[in-house]
Amino acid sequence: MYVTSRLLRVSSGAAMPQAVGFVAWLLAHLNDTHHTQFSAGVNVGGDPGVIGVTGRFESLADYQAFIGALAEDAEYRGALGLSGPLFAGAEDTIWRVRLASDDMDPTLGFSAVDSVRIDLAHMVDAVAFAAECREVVTSITGRPSALVTAVTGARDRLLWVGHASSLAELEQARTELEADEKYLELFKRSEGLFREGSLETVIWQRVFPA
């Protein structure tokens, strides 16, 4: 499976409500017309000026077919012409889902994305270790996450993506992890596999589908 992501930079804080409404309308059109699985969210506790859009595709061939279909979608092309004042830029990435999870449900209200930068000289070992980390976290919290690596852009990016129905659920999982010695031991064992200081967490709140 592959996930596409687009980070939309909103032109101003005042434009955010209209931008969210526009994105929700456009994604509803795409999902209804092209039978895609797009969702969107806003950043919580981080950058307040971006909207994140993600889509799920079984293969890159499916994604290519979708891109081709957009060229024939007059309503989509017309909408893009109206969106200029709302956005100041965009950044796209294609991700490969190396390990999915039963909990990989974009309809849940919140997503926690833990990202790290791999030392590419040890990429195979780093991805294998990341998969082990995923299993340890699941055993502690009971919440499986998806393991994702970048196909486009900086190839050293690796993500663990988990979903929850509330911020409280995300915080509970973090509390359980930080109290577990097996989890804390993973940080010591990761030396040399990931860039020092590169671990970051971003939380997204779903705004579409509502």
C-alpha positions as CSV (number, residue, x, y, z in Angstrom):
1,M,0.0,0.0,0.0
2,Y,1.1,3.6,-0.6
3,V,0.0,6.8,1.0
4,T,0.2,10.2,-0.7
5,S,0.5,13.3,1.5
6,R,0.1,17.0,0.6
7,L,0.9,19.8,3.1
8,L,-1.1,22.9,2.1
9,R,0.2,26.2,3.4
10,V,-2.8,28.4,4.1
11,S,-2.2,32.0,3.0
12,S,-3.3,33.5,6.4
13,G,-4.9,32.6,9.7
14,A,-8.1,34.4,8.6
15,A,-8.3,32.2,5.5
16,M,-8.1,28.9,7.5
17,P,-11.8,28.3,7.9
18,Q,-12.5,28.9,4.2
19,A,-9.5,26.8,3.3
20,V,-10.7,23.9,5.4
21,G,-14.1,24.1,3.8
22,F,-12.7,24.2,0.3
23,V,-10.4,21.2,1.0
24,A,-13.4,19.2,2.5
25,W,-15.5,20.0,-0.5
26,L,-12.8,19.1,-3.0
27,L,-11.9,15.8,-1.3
28,A,-15.6,14.8,-1.1
29,H,-15.7,15.3,-4.9
30,L,-12.6,13.2,-5.5
31,N,-13.8,10.4,-3.2
32,D,-17.2,10.3,-4.8
33,T,-16.1,10.7,-8.4
34,H,-12.9,8.6,-8.4
35,H,-13.6,6.2,-5.5
36,T,-10.5,7.4,-3.7
37,Q,-9.8,7.4,0.1
38,F,-8.7,10.9,0.9
39,S,-8.8,12.5,4.3
40,A,-7.6,15.8,5.8
41,G,-6.5,17.2,9.1
42,V,-5.1,20.2,10.8
43,N,-2.0,20.4,13.0
44,V,-2.5,20.3,16.8
45,G,0.2,21.8,19.0
46,G,2.4,22.6,16.0
47,D,2.2,24.6,12.9
48,P,-1.3,26.2,12.8
49,G,-1.0,27.3,9.2
50,V,-1.1,24.0,7.4
51,I,-3.7,21.5,6.3
52,G,-2.5,17.9,5.7
53,V,-4.2,15.8,3.0
54,T,-3.6,12.1,2.7
55,G,-4.8,9.5,0.2
56,R,-4.4,5.7,0.2
57,F,-3.7,3.6,-2.9
58,E,-3.0,-0.1,-3.2
59,S,-0.3,0.4,-5.7
60,L,1.6,3.1,-7.6
61,A,-0.2,2.0,-10.7
62,D,-3.5,2.9,-9.0
63,Y,-2.1,6.3,-8.1
64,Q,-0.9,6.9,-11.7
65,A,-4.3,6.0,-13.0
66,F,-5.9,8.5,-10.6
67,I,-3.5,11.2,-11.7
68,G,-4.5,10.5,-15.3
69,A,-8.2,10.7,-14.5
70,L,-7.7,14.1,-12.9
71,A,-6.7,15.5,-16.3
72,E,-10.3,14.7,-17.5
73,D,-12.0,16.1,-14.4
74,A,-13.3,19.5,-15.4
75,E,-14.8,20.2,-11.9
76,Y,-11.5,19.5,-10.2
77,R,-9.6,21.7,-12.7
78,G,-12.1,24.5,-12.2
79,A,-11.8,24.3,-8.4
80,L,-8.0,24.7,-8.6
81,G,-8.5,27.9,-10.4
82,L,-10.5,29.3,-7.6
83,S,-8.2,28.2,-4.8
84,G,-5.3,30.6,-5.4
85,P,-6.1,33.2,-2.7
86,L,-6.4,30.5,0.0
87,F,-3.0,28.9,-0.3
88,A,0.6,30.0,-0.3
89,G,2.2,26.8,-1.3
90,A,2.1,23.0,-1.2
91,E,4.5,20.0,-0.7
92,D,3.8,16.5,-1.9
93,T,5.3,13.2,-0.7
94,I,4.6,9.6,-1.6
95,W,5.1,7.1,1.2
96,R,5.3,3.3,1.2
97,V,3.4,1.5,3.9
98,R,5.8,-1.2,5.0
99,L,3.6,-2.5,7.8
100,A,0.0,-1.6,8.0
101,S,-2.2,-2.1,11.0
102,D,-5.8,-2.9,11.9
103,D,-5.9,0.5,13.6
104,M,-4.9,2.4,10.4
105,D,-8.3,4.1,10.3
106,P,-8.4,7.7,9.0
107,T,-11.9,8.1,10.3
108,L,-10.6,8.3,13.9
109,G,-10.4,11.8,15.1
110,F,-6.6,12.1,15.8
111,S,-3.4,10.8,14.3
112,A,0.0,10.8,16.0
113,V,3.0,10.7,13.5
114,D,6.4,10.0,15.0
115,S,9.1,10.7,12.5
116,V,12.8,9.9,12.5
117,R,15.7,10.3,10.0
118,I,17.5,7.1,9.1
119,D,21.2,6.8,8.7
120,L,21.0,5.6,5.1
121,A,24.3,3.6,5.5
122,H,22.3,1.3,7.8
123,M,18.9,1.5,6.1
124,V,18.0,-2.2,6.2
125,D,18.9,-2.5,9.8
126,A,17.1,0.7,10.7
127,V,13.9,-0.4,9.1
128,A,14.1,-3.8,10.7
129,F,14.7,-2.1,14.1
130,A,11.7,0.2,13.5
131,A,9.5,-2.8,12.9
132,E,10.7,-4.2,16.2
133,C,9.9,-0.9,17.9
134,R,6.4,-1.1,16.5
135,E,5.9,-4.5,18.0
136,V,7.2,-3.4,21.4
137,V,4.9,-0.4,21.4
138,T,1.9,-2.5,20.4
139,S,2.6,-5.0,23.1
140,I,2.6,-2.2,25.7
141,T,-0.3,0.0,24.6
142,G,-2.4,-2.5,22.6
143,R,-2.4,0.1,19.8
144,P,-0.8,-1.0,16.5
145,S,0.7,1.6,14.3
146,A,1.7,1.7,10.6
147,L,5.4,1.8,9.6
148,V,5.9,4.1,6.6
149,T,9.0,5.1,4.6
150,A,9.4,7.9,2.0
151,V,9.4,7.1,-1.7
152,T,9.8,10.7,-2.8
153,G,11.6,13.7,-1.2
154,A,14.2,13.0,1.4
155,R,14.5,9.2,1.4
156,D,15.8,9.0,5.0
157,R,12.4,9.7,6.5
158,L,10.6,7.0,8.5
159,L,7.3,7.3,10.2
160,W,5.2,5.4,12.8
161,V,1.6,6.4,12.4
162,G,-1.1,5.7,15.0
163,H,-4.7,6.7,15.3
164,A,-6.9,7.5,18.3
165,S,-10.3,8.9,19.0
166,S,-9.0,11.7,21.3
167,L,-5.9,13.5,22.6
168,A,-6.5,11.8,25.9
169,E,-6.0,8.4,24.3
170,L,-2.8,9.5,22.7
171,E,-1.5,10.9,26.0
172,Q,-2.5,7.7,27.8
173,A,-0.5,5.6,25.3
174,R,2.6,7.9,25.7
175,T,2.3,7.7,29.5
176,E,2.3,3.9,29.4
177,L,5.3,3.8,27.1
178,E,7.4,6.2,29.2
179,A,6.9,4.0,32.2
180,D,8.0,0.8,30.5
181,E,11.7,-0.2,30.7
182,K,11.5,-2.3,27.6
183,Y,10.4,0.8,25.6
184,L,13.0,3.0,27.1
185,E,15.7,0.5,26.3
186,L,14.9,0.9,22.6
187,F,16.4,4.4,22.6
188,K,19.8,3.0,23.7
189,R,19.7,0.3,21.1
190,S,18.9,2.8,18.3
191,E,22.3,4.4,18.4
192,G,23.9,4.5,15.0
193,L,20.7,3.7,13.1
194,F,19.0,7.1,13.2
195,R,20.2,10.7,13.2
196,E,20.7,12.0,16.7
197,G,17.9,14.4,17.8
198,S,15.8,13.7,14.7
199,L,12.8,12.1,16.5
200,E,9.7,14.3,16.3
201,T,6.0,13.9,16.9
202,V,3.2,15.7,15.1
203,I,-0.5,15.3,16.0
204,W,-3.2,15.8,13.4
205,Q,-6.9,16.4,14.1
206,R,-9.2,15.1,11.3
207,V,-11.4,17.7,9.6
208,F,-12.5,15.5,6.7
209,P,-14.4,13.2,6.6
210,A,-16.4,15.0,9.3
